């Protein structure tokens, strides 16, 4: 058995990665998008999730205008494609939405 990790400790451990993803989303869209959704879900619901779980959660809970981007991310992640293309606008729109809705930091 592992001890329960306090929320503040867990948030401290994921904040750095979240902040880095804000700057790197265009360079590493799959990793950054899924990690940002994981943080968003944790902040909203207190649930620690895998990248795949986060993607599915994102489809169900994020605004419909972000669904296309999240669908592409999930498809690329699950198929391990190397040639996925994303528009800068869609990545920045996603980043801005998540940033504006994660108020815990």
C-alpha positions as CSV (number, residue, x, y, z in Angstrom):
1,X,0.0,0.0,0.0
2,X,1.1,3.5,-0.8
3,X,0.2,6.5,1.4
4,X,-2.3,9.0,0.2
5,X,-0.5,11.9,-1.5
6,X,-1.8,15.3,-0.3
7,X,-3.5,17.4,-3.1
8,X,-1.0,20.2,-2.6
9,X,1.9,17.9,-3.1
10,X,0.5,16.3,-6.2
11,X,-0.3,19.7,-7.7
12,X,3.2,20.9,-7.0
13,X,4.6,17.9,-8.9
14,X,2.4,18.6,-12.0
15,X,2.6,22.4,-12.2
16,X,6.0,22.5,-13.7
17,X,5.1,20.1,-16.5
18,X,1.8,22.0,-17.1
19,X,3.7,25.3,-17.3
20,X,6.2,23.9,-19.7
21,X,3.4,22.5,-21.9
22,X,2.0,26.0,-22.2
23,X,5.1,27.0,-24.1
24,X,5.8,23.7,-25.9
25,X,2.3,22.7,-27.1
26,X,3.2,23.5,-30.8
27,X,6.4,21.5,-30.6
28,X,4.9,18.5,-28.8
29,X,1.1,18.7,-29.2
30,X,0.2,15.2,-28.3
31,X,2.1,15.0,-25.1
32,X,1.3,18.5,-24.0
33,X,-2.4,18.4,-24.9
34,X,-3.0,15.1,-23.0
35,X,-1.0,16.3,-20.0
36,X,-2.9,19.6,-19.9
37,X,-6.2,17.7,-19.9
38,X,-4.9,15.4,-17.1
39,X,-4.1,18.5,-15.0
40,X,-7.4,20.1,-15.9
41,X,-9.3,17.0,-14.9
42,X,-7.4,16.7,-11.6
43,X,-8.1,20.3,-10.8
44,X,-11.8,19.9,-11.6
45,X,-12.5,16.5,-10.2
46,X,-9.5,15.4,-8.1
47,X,-9.0,12.4,-10.4
48,X,-5.5,11.2,-11.5
49,X,-5.8,9.7,-15.0
50,X,-3.7,8.2,-17.8
51,X,-3.2,10.1,-21.0
52,X,-5.8,7.9,-22.7
53,X,-8.4,8.4,-19.9
54,X,-7.7,12.1,-20.0
55,X,-8.4,12.2,-23.8
56,X,-11.7,10.4,-23.4
57,X,-12.6,12.7,-20.5
58,X,-11.7,15.7,-22.6
59,X,-14.1,14.7,-25.4
60,X,-16.9,14.4,-22.9
61,X,-16.2,17.5,-20.8
62,X,-14.4,20.1,-22.9
63,X,-16.4,22.5,-25.2
64,X,-17.5,21.0,-28.5
65,X,-15.3,23.5,-30.5
66,X,-12.2,21.7,-29.1
67,X,-13.5,18.2,-29.9
68,X,-11.9,18.0,-33.3
69,X,-8.5,18.8,-31.9
70,X,-8.9,16.3,-29.0
71,X,-10.1,13.6,-31.4
72,X,-7.0,14.1,-33.6
73,X,-4.8,14.0,-30.5
74,X,-6.4,10.8,-29.3
75,X,-6.1,9.2,-32.7
76,X,-2.4,10.1,-33.0
77,X,-1.7,8.9,-29.5
78,X,-3.5,5.6,-29.7
79,X,-2.1,4.8,-33.2
80,X,1.4,6.1,-32.4
81,X,1.4,8.0,-35.7
82,X,4.5,10.2,-36.4
83,X,3.0,12.3,-39.1
84,X,0.1,14.0,-37.3
85,X,-0.5,17.6,-38.3
86,X,-2.1,20.3,-36.2
87,X,-2.9,23.9,-37.0
88,X,-1.2,26.4,-34.7
89,X,-4.6,28.1,-34.2
90,X,-6.3,25.0,-32.9
91,X,-3.5,24.3,-30.4
92,X,-3.4,27.8,-29.2
93,X,-7.2,27.8,-28.8
94,X,-7.0,24.6,-26.8
95,X,-4.1,26.0,-24.6
96,X,-5.9,29.2,-24.0
97,X,-9.2,27.5,-23.0
98,X,-7.4,25.2,-20.5
99,X,-5.2,28.0,-19.1
100,X,-8.3,30.2,-18.6
101,X,-10.1,27.4,-16.8
102,X,-7.4,26.1,-14.5
103,X,-7.3,28.6,-11.7
104,X,-5.6,26.5,-9.0
105,X,-2.0,27.5,-9.6
